[in-house]
């Protein structure tokens, strides 16, 4: 029996919690590395754990014999345990056997000062992930119900945030942006995930996202070995240890206390106007009054630099570029660009440099570097940067001596509210890891036409809505962003293109 050392369940007054988190065991006759799973479960004999979590792909093929074997292994664990199905568990009708041999696929566990909400994110017989409206509302209602709990934990299989070393990325949870927004709005403390067979941990705002690697599948990524996570959770911090079966360990610790009010911004460095998807053309899809009003607002607002994150024209034809040049020439501050796919379609690949300059533009102001990178491909909406281009990009950034480094591109590096994963970069997981590891202070993007801003680790990610296209997703209407960079703080505002009204998207310490 995996009883754990000094087995004791959480009491209502408990302030400390320890979790063993595994994923992607892929129990089967051939794919399964039995000794690796055994080693991870031996943790329960060494120390006291309060909770065991398996975040999906318990079996390889959802077959009866695999579920029987899994039940035999996991029934020995006698502390509170949570299981969610993965895409492999739902193959060949396997979800019925999951319910018979493992347990409920969705639910809520109340453990004193903690609540764990777990949901099935799989789509039967596919690798895709989705949290439907019923489950979305279940999460939302229970976060409301248990909002006073000291520790709020969400468990699902598919990753929400792009993960590194995941191959062809494209976010698999189709409504990841909506789930991410829900998590951040309701102050979820910890999200436990699996799926991609590579361990990774990020803190986004005040939420820790822990992806577990594969605990016992023989298919690992990039020559990695099997691994699992142990998590220590108390009132002050969340500590995550990634433990590999070769006895190496990576530890990360995050404070749960976050400063929300700032009284000393320091000296103001500059103001950036951040726009995207102007969609300039002679058609009625271009809302020229919105654009002209936005330009007037920019010109009278002490803006130091304008960054256009692509979608300059409706399509890359001569007439659109001539019209775009006419309208954009009315902007008085310095303006730099990066193209969207539509900007380099047709003749756009030749017209963009003729009218607006080189593809990868950069600008330096007040000891701040703004470096652009083209993520677009002609005749495609899919974004990609590529390994060689990423290596060259970050070498160039790191060789630069400016104090603050900022990056701008067209495609999203994080999932966006009310949009599917189609705007995400194929290699977004690797790019995001590069951004975090290289301490890029600010990243500006422009796909999906919805204003959004958040902080992941030390990097602030800001997406711009469409400034003047009929195709936009915000109930606030067409908009652009002002980004005020101070010595100690960065403030992001969304500005309505037509009326000039504003709302704060976020405020963060640098």
C-alpha positions as CSV (number, residue, x, y, z in Angstrom):
1,X,0.0,0.0,0.0
2,X,1.2,3.5,-0.8
3,X,0.3,4.9,2.6
4,X,2.7,7.8,2.8
5,X,4.8,8.8,5.8
6,X,2.6,9.8,8.8
7,X,-0.5,9.7,6.7
8,X,-2.8,12.5,7.7
9,X,-5.4,14.2,5.5
10,X,-5.9,17.9,5.4
11,X,-7.9,19.4,8.2
12,X,-10.0,22.5,7.9
13,X,-7.3,24.5,9.6
14,X,-4.4,23.1,7.6
15,X,-2.0,25.7,6.0
16,X,0.3,23.2,4.3
17,X,-0.3,20.9,1.3
18,X,1.9,18.5,-0.5
19,X,0.9,17.0,-3.9
20,X,2.3,14.2,-6.0
21,X,1.5,15.1,-9.7
22,X,2.0,12.6,-12.5
23,X,0.7,12.4,-16.0
24,X,0.7,10.4,-19.2
25,X,1.5,7.0,-17.7
26,X,0.2,5.3,-21.0
27,X,-0.2,1.9,-19.3
28,X,-0.1,-0.8,-21.9
29,X,1.7,-4.0,-22.9
30,X,4.4,-2.2,-25.0
31,X,4.6,1.6,-24.4
32,X,4.7,1.3,-20.7
33,X,7.9,1.8,-18.6
34,X,6.7,0.1,-15.4
35,X,9.7,0.8,-13.3
36,X,9.5,4.6,-14.0
37,X,5.9,4.6,-12.7
38,X,6.9,2.5,-9.7
39,X,9.7,5.0,-8.8
40,X,7.3,8.0,-8.9
41,X,4.8,6.2,-6.7
42,X,7.5,5.3,-4.2
43,X,7.4,9.0,-3.2
44,X,4.3,8.1,-1.3
45,X,6.3,5.8,0.9
46,X,9.0,8.3,1.6
47,X,7.0,11.4,2.7
48,X,3.6,12.5,3.7
49,X,1.5,13.6,0.7
50,X,-2.0,15.2,1.0
51,X,-3.1,14.7,-2.6
52,X,-2.3,12.5,-5.6
53,X,-3.1,13.9,-9.1
54,X,-2.9,12.1,-12.4
55,X,-3.6,14.6,-15.2
56,X,-4.6,12.1,-17.9
57,X,-3.5,9.6,-20.5
58,X,-3.6,6.9,-17.9
59,X,-3.8,4.2,-20.6
60,X,-2.3,4.0,-24.1
61,X,-5.4,3.0,-26.1
62,X,-8.4,3.0,-23.7
63,X,-8.5,-0.8,-23.8
64,X,-10.1,-3.0,-21.2
65,X,-6.9,-4.8,-20.1
66,X,-5.1,-1.4,-19.8
67,X,-7.8,-0.1,-17.5
68,X,-7.7,-3.2,-15.4
69,X,-4.0,-2.9,-15.0
70,X,-4.3,0.8,-14.1
71,X,-7.0,0.1,-11.5
72,X,-4.8,-2.5,-9.9
73,X,-1.9,-0.1,-9.6
74,X,-3.7,3.0,-8.4
75,X,-6.2,1.5,-6.0
76,X,-3.3,1.0,-3.6
77,X,-3.1,4.7,-3.1
78,X,-5.1,5.6,0.0
79,X,-4.8,9.4,0.1
80,X,-7.2,11.7,-1.7
81,X,-6.6,11.2,-5.4
82,X,-7.8,12.9,-8.6
83,X,-7.8,11.5,-12.1
84,X,-8.9,13.1,-15.4
85,X,-9.0,11.3,-18.7
86,X,-6.6,12.2,-21.5
87,X,-7.1,11.8,-25.3
88,X,-5.6,8.3,-25.2
89,X,-8.1,7.2,-22.5
90,X,-11.0,8.2,-24.7
91,X,-10.0,6.1,-27.7
92,X,-12.3,3.3,-28.9
93,X,-15.0,4.2,-26.3
94,X,-12.5,4.1,-23.5
95,X,-14.3,6.8,-21.6
96,X,-17.0,4.2,-20.4
97,X,-14.2,2.1,-18.9
98,X,-12.6,5.1,-17.3
99,X,-15.8,5.6,-15.4
100,X,-16.0,2.0,-14.4
101,X,-12.4,1.4,-13.4
102,X,-11.0,4.8,-12.5
103,X,-13.9,7.1,-11.4
104,X,-15.7,10.3,-12.3
105,X,-14.4,12.3,-15.3
106,X,-15.4,15.7,-13.8
107,X,-15.9,16.9,-10.3
108,X,-15.0,18.9,-7.2
109,X,-13.1,17.8,-4.1
110,X,-13.4,19.9,-0.9
111,X,-10.3,19.3,1.3
112,X,-10.7,21.7,4.1
113,X,-8.9,24.9,3.2
114,X,-8.5,23.6,-0.4
115,X,-10.8,22.9,-3.3
116,X,-9.8,20.8,-6.4
117,X,-11.9,21.2,-9.6
118,X,-11.2,18.6,-12.3
119,X,-12.6,18.4,-15.8
120,X,-12.3,16.1,-18.8
121,X,-10.8,18.2,-21.7
122,X,-10.6,15.5,-24.3
123,X,-12.5,14.9,-27.5
124,X,-13.2,11.3,-28.2
125,X,-10.9,9.6,-30.8
126,X,-8.9,12.8,-31.5
127,X,-5.9,14.4,-29.9
128,X,-7.7,17.7,-29.6
129,X,-8.9,19.4,-26.4
130,X,-12.0,21.4,-25.6
131,X,-13.8,22.5,-22.4
132,X,-17.4,22.7,-23.5
133,X,-19.9,25.3,-22.2
134,X,-21.4,22.9,-19.5
135,X,-17.9,22.2,-18.1
136,X,-16.9,25.8,-18.4
137,X,-19.9,26.9,-16.4
138,X,-19.2,24.1,-13.9
139,X,-15.7,25.5,-13.3
140,X,-17.0,29.1,-13.1
141,X,-19.8,28.3,-10.6
142,X,-17.5,26.3,-8.3
143,X,-14.8,29.0,-8.4
144,X,-17.6,31.4,-7.2
145,X,-18.8,29.0,-4.6
146,X,-15.4,28.3,-3.2
147,X,-13.8,31.7,-3.7
148,X,-13.0,31.9,0.0
149,X,-10.8,28.8,-0.1
150,X,-7.2,29.4,0.6
151,X,-6.1,27.1,-2.2
152,X,-7.9,26.7,-5.4
153,X,-6.6,24.0,-7.8
154,X,-7.8,23.1,-11.4
155,X,-6.8,19.9,-13.1
156,X,-7.2,19.0,-16.8
157,X,-5.2,17.1,-19.4
158,X,-4.6,19.4,-22.3
159,X,-2.2,22.3,-21.9
160,X,-3.6,25.8,-21.8
161,X,-0.3,27.7,-22.3
162,X,2.2,26.8,-25.1
163,X,4.8,24.4,-23.9
164,X,8.5,24.2,-25.0
165,X,9.9,21.2,-27.0
166,X,6.4,20.3,-28.1
167,X,7.0,20.0,-31.8
168,X,4.3,21.6,-34.0
169,X,2.6,23.6,-31.4
170,X,-0.8,25.2,-32.3
171,X,-2.6,25.2,-28.9
172,X,-4.6,22.0,-28.5
173,X,-7.2,23.2,-26.1
174,X,-9.4,25.0,-28.6
175,X,-10.8,27.5,-26.2
176,X,-7.7,28.0,-24.2
177,X,-8.0,31.8,-24.2
178,X,-11.4,31.6,-22.5
179,X,-10.2,29.1,-19.9
180,X,-7.1,31.2,-19.2
181,X,-9.2,34.3,-18.7
182,X,-11.5,32.4,-16.3
183,X,-8.6,31.1,-14.3
184,X,-7.0,34.5,-13.9
185,X,-10.3,36.3,-13.2
186,X,-11.1,33.9,-10.3
187,X,-7.6,33.7,-8.8
188,X,-7.0,30.0,-9.3
189,X,-3.8,29.3,-7.4
190,X,-2.5,26.2,-9.2
191,X,-3.3,24.5,-12.6
192,X,-2.1,20.9,-13.1
193,X,-1.8,19.6,-16.7
194,X,-0.2,17.0,-18.9
195,X,-0.4,15.9,-22.6
196,X,2.8,17.1,-24.2
197,X,5.3,14.7,-22.5
198,X,7.6,17.6,-21.4
199,X,7.6,19.1,-18.0
200,X,7.3,22.9,-17.6
201,X,6.2,25.4,-15.0
202,X,5.2,29.0,-15.4
203,X,3.6,31.6,-13.2
204,X,1.0,33.8,-15.0
205,X,-0.1,36.7,-12.9
206,X,-0.8,34.9,-9.6
207,X,-1.5,31.4,-11.0
208,X,1.1,28.7,-11.2
209,X,0.7,26.4,-14.3
210,X,2.5,23.0,-13.9
211,X,2.8,20.7,-16.8
212,X,3.9,17.2,-15.9
213,X,6.1,15.2,-18.3
214,X,5.3,11.6,-19.1
215,X,5.8,9.5,-16.0
216,X,6.1,6.2,-17.7
217,X,5.6,6.3,-21.5
218,X,8.5,5.2,-23.6
219,X,7.9,8.1,-25.9
220,X,9.7,11.1,-24.5
221,X,10.7,14.3,-26.2
222,X,14.2,15.5,-27.2
223,X,15.9,12.6,-25.5
224,X,14.4,13.4,-22.1
225,X,13.6,10.8,-19.5
226,X,10.4,10.1,-17.6
227,X,9.5,12.6,-14.9
228,X,6.9,13.7,-12.3
229,X,6.2,16.7,-10.2
230,X,6.0,17.2,-6.4
231,X,4.3,20.4,-5.2
232,X,4.5,22.1,-1.8
233,X,1.7,24.6,-1.3
234,X,1.3,26.8,1.7
235,X,0.0,30.3,2.5
236,X,3.1,32.1,1.3
237,X,4.4,30.2,-1.7
238,X,3.9,27.4,-4.2
239,X,7.0,25.3,-4.8
240,X,7.2,22.9,-7.8
241,X,9.9,20.3,-8.2
242,X,10.3,18.5,-11.5
243,X,11.9,15.1,-10.7
244,X,13.3,13.0,-13.4
245,X,14.0,9.2,-13.0
246,X,17.7,9.8,-13.5
247,X,17.6,11.5,-10.1
248,X,18.0,15.1,-11.4
249,X,15.6,17.7,-10.0
250,X,14.6,21.2,-11.0
251,X,13.0,23.4,-8.3
252,X,10.9,26.5,-8.8
253,X,9.3,28.5,-6.0
254,X,6.7,31.3,-6.4
255,X,5.4,33.8,-3.9
256,X,1.7,33.8,-3.5
257,X,1.7,37.4,-2.3
258,X,1.5,39.9,-5.2
259,X,1.7,43.7,-5.0
260,X,-1.4,45.2,-6.5
261,X,-0.9,48.9,-5.7
262,X,1.9,51.1,-6.9
263,X,2.7,54.5,-5.4
264,X,6.1,55.2,-6.9
265,X,6.2,54.8,-10.7
266,X,9.5,56.5,-11.1
267,X,10.5,58.6,-14.1
268,X,8.4,58.1,-17.2
269,X,10.5,56.7,-20.0
270,X,8.2,56.7,-23.0
271,X,4.7,56.1,-24.4
272,X,4.1,53.5,-27.1
273,X,1.0,53.4,-29.3
274,X,0.4,49.7,-30.2
275,X,-2.0,48.9,-33.1
276,X,-2.9,46.0,-35.4
277,X,-5.2,45.0,-38.2
278,X,-5.9,48.4,-39.7
279,X,-7.1,46.5,-42.8
280,X,-6.6,49.5,-45.0
281,X,-8.3,49.3,-48.4
282,X,-10.9,51.0,-50.5
283,X,-13.6,48.6,-49.4
284,X,-16.1,49.1,-46.6
285,X,-14.3,46.6,-44.4
286,X,-11.9,49.4,-43.6
287,X,-13.5,51.7,-41.1
288,X,-11.6,54.9,-42.1
289,X,-13.4,57.2,-39.6
290,X,-12.3,55.0,-36.7
291,X,-8.7,55.1,-38.1
292,X,-8.6,58.8,-38.6
293,X,-10.0,59.4,-35.1
294,X,-7.4,57.1,-33.7
295,X,-4.6,58.9,-35.5
296,X,-5.8,62.2,-34.1
297,X,-5.7,60.8,-30.6
298,X,-2.2,59.4,-31.1
299,X,-0.9,62.7,-32.5
300,X,-2.0,64.7,-29.5
301,X,-1.0,62.2,-26.8
302,X,2.8,62.7,-26.5
303,X,3.5,59.3,-28.1
304,X,7.2,58.5,-28.6
305,X,6.8,55.5,-30.9
306,X,4.0,53.7,-32.8
307,X,4.3,49.9,-33.4
308,X,2.0,48.3,-36.0
309,X,1.8,44.5,-35.4
310,X,0.6,43.6,-38.9
311,X,-2.6,43.4,-40.8
312,X,-1.8,46.8,-42.4
313,X,-3.8,46.2,-45.6
314,X,-6.7,44.0,-46.5
315,X,-4.6,42.2,-49.1
316,X,-1.2,42.8,-50.5
317,X,-2.1,44.6,-53.7
318,X,-0.8,47.9,-55.1
319,X,-4.0,49.9,-54.6
320,X,-4.2,48.9,-50.9
321,X,-0.6,49.8,-50.3
322,X,-1.0,53.2,-51.9
323,X,-4.0,53.9,-49.7
324,X,-2.3,52.6,-46.6
325,X,0.7,54.8,-47.1
326,X,-1.6,57.8,-47.5
327,X,-3.4,57.1,-44.2
328,X,-0.4,56.0,-42.2
329,X,1.7,59.0,-43.3
330,X,-0.7,61.1,-41.1
331,X,0.8,59.6,-38.0
332,X,3.3,62.1,-36.6
333,X,5.4,60.0,-34.2
334,X,8.0,57.4,-35.5
335,X,6.2,54.3,-36.7
336,X,7.7,50.7,-37.1
337,X,6.0,47.7,-38.6
338,X,5.9,43.9,-38.8
339,X,3.8,42.1,-41.5
340,X,0.8,39.8,-41.2
341,X,0.3,37.1,-43.8
342,X,-2.2,39.3,-45.7
343,X,0.4,42.1,-46.0
344,X,2.8,39.9,-47.9
345,X,0.2,38.0,-50.1
346,X,0.1,38.6,-53.8
347,X,2.6,41.5,-54.5
348,X,2.8,42.3,-50.9
349,X,6.1,40.6,-50.4
350,X,7.6,43.2,-52.7
351,X,5.3,46.1,-51.7
352,X,5.9,45.9,-48.0
353,X,9.6,46.8,-48.1
354,X,8.9,49.4,-50.8
355,X,6.4,51.3,-48.7
356,X,7.2,50.5,-45.1
357,X,10.8,49.3,-44.9
358,X,12.6,46.1,-44.1
359,X,10.7,43.0,-42.8
360,X,12.4,42.8,-39.4
361,X,12.5,46.3,-38.0
362,X,13.9,47.7,-34.8
363,X,14.2,50.9,-32.9
364,X,16.0,52.2,-29.8
365,X,14.7,54.9,-27.5
366,X,15.7,55.9,-24.0
367,X,17.8,52.8,-23.4
368,X,14.9,50.5,-24.6
369,X,15.2,48.2,-27.6
370,X,12.1,47.3,-29.7
371,X,13.0,44.4,-31.9
372,X,10.6,43.1,-34.6
373,X,10.5,39.6,-36.0
374,X,8.4,38.4,-38.9
375,X,6.2,35.5,-37.9
376,X,4.1,35.4,-41.2
377,X,4.2,33.3,-44.3
378,X,2.7,34.4,-47.6
379,X,-0.5,32.6,-48.6
380,X,-0.9,31.3,-45.1
381,X,-2.6,32.4,-41.8
382,X,-0.3,30.1,-39.9
383,X,2.6,31.7,-38.0
384,X,6.1,30.3,-37.5
385,X,9.5,31.7,-36.7
386,X,11.7,28.7,-36.9
387,X,14.7,27.4,-34.8
388,X,17.5,29.2,-36.8
389,X,15.6,32.5,-36.8
390,X,14.9,32.2,-33.1
391,X,18.6,31.6,-32.4
392,X,19.6,34.6,-34.5
393,X,16.9,36.8,-32.9
394,X,17.9,36.2,-29.3
395,X,21.6,36.5,-30.1
396,X,20.9,39.9,-31.6
397,X,18.8,40.9,-28.6
398,X,21.3,39.7,-26.1
399,X,24.2,41.4,-27.9
400,X,22.3,44.7,-27.7
401,X,23.4,46.9,-24.7
402,X,20.0,48.6,-24.0
403,X,18.7,48.1,-20.5
404,X,15.2,47.0,-21.5
405,X,14.4,44.5,-24.3
406,X,11.1,44.4,-26.1
407,X,9.9,42.1,-28.9
408,X,7.0,42.7,-31.4
409,X,5.5,40.3,-34.0
410,X,2.1,39.6,-35.6
411,X,1.1,36.2,-34.3
412,X,0.0,35.3,-30.7
413,X,2.4,33.7,-28.3
414,X,-0.4,33.2,-25.7
415,X,-4.0,32.1,-26.3
416,X,-6.5,35.0,-26.7
417,X,-10.0,35.4,-25.3
418,X,-12.9,34.5,-27.6
419,X,-10.6,33.0,-30.3
420,X,-9.4,29.6,-31.3
421,X,-5.8,28.5,-31.5
422,X,-5.5,29.5,-35.2
423,X,-3.6,32.7,-34.4
424,X,-1.0,31.0,-32.3
425,X,2.5,30.4,-33.6
426,X,3.4,26.8,-34.5
427,X,6.6,27.2,-32.4
428,X,5.0,29.4,-29.8
429,X,6.0,27.1,-26.9
430,X,9.7,27.4,-27.8
431,X,9.5,31.1,-28.5
432,X,7.7,31.7,-25.2
433,X,10.4,29.8,-23.3
434,X,13.0,31.9,-25.1
435,X,11.2,35.1,-24.1
436,X,11.0,34.0,-20.4
437,X,14.5,32.7,-20.2
438,X,16.0,35.8,-21.9
439,X,14.1,38.2,-19.6
440,X,12.3,40.0,-22.4
441,X,10.3,42.7,-20.6
442,X,7.5,43.4,-23.1
443,X,6.1,41.4,-26.1
444,X,3.6,43.0,-28.5
445,X,1.4,40.9,-30.8
446,X,-1.5,41.6,-33.1
447,X,-3.6,38.5,-34.1
448,X,-7.1,37.5,-33.1
449,X,-8.4,41.1,-32.8
450,X,-9.0,41.2,-29.1
451,X,-7.1,43.5,-26.6
452,X,-5.5,41.5,-23.9
453,X,-2.5,41.8,-21.5
454,X,-0.9,39.6,-18.9
455,X,2.4,38.9,-17.2
456,X,4.0,35.5,-17.5
457,X,7.1,35.1,-15.2
458,X,8.9,38.5,-15.8
459,X,7.5,39.2,-19.3
460,X,4.4,41.3,-20.1
461,X,2.5,40.1,-23.2
462,X,0.1,42.5,-24.9
463,X,-2.2,41.8,-27.8
464,X,-3.9,44.6,-29.8
465,X,-7.4,44.6,-31.1
466,X,-8.2,45.7,-34.7
467,X,-7.8,49.5,-34.9
468,X,-10.1,49.9,-37.9
469,X,-11.4,46.7,-39.4
470,X,-15.0,45.4,-39.3
471,X,-13.5,42.1,-38.1
472,X,-12.9,42.6,-34.4
473,X,-14.0,40.7,-31.2
474,X,-14.3,43.3,-28.5
475,X,-17.6,44.6,-27.1
476,X,-15.7,47.8,-26.5
477,X,-15.3,48.3,-30.3
478,X,-12.2,48.9,-32.4
479,X,-9.2,50.0,-30.4
480,X,-5.5,50.4,-30.0
481,X,-3.2,50.4,-27.0
482,X,-1.2,53.0,-25.1
483,X,1.7,51.5,-23.2
484,X,3.3,53.8,-20.7
485,X,6.8,52.6,-19.6
486,X,8.0,54.1,-16.3
487,X,11.2,53.5,-14.5
488,X,9.5,51.0,-12.1
489,X,6.1,50.2,-13.7
490,X,4.5,49.4,-17.0
491,X,0.8,50.5,-17.6
492,X,-1.3,49.3,-20.5
493,X,-4.5,51.0,-21.7
494,X,-7.0,50.1,-24.4
495,X,-8.1,53.2,-26.3
496,X,-11.4,53.1,-28.3
497,X,-10.6,54.1,-31.9
498,X,-13.8,56.1,-32.5
499,X,-14.4,57.9,-29.2
500,X,-11.0,57.9,-27.5
501,X,-12.3,56.4,-24.3
502,X,-9.9,54.2,-22.4
503,X,-9.8,51.3,-19.9
504,X,-6.8,49.8,-18.1
505,X,-5.7,46.4,-19.3
506,X,-3.0,46.0,-16.6
507,X,-0.3,47.5,-14.5
508,X,2.8,45.6,-13.5
509,X,6.2,46.2,-11.9
510,X,9.1,46.0,-14.3
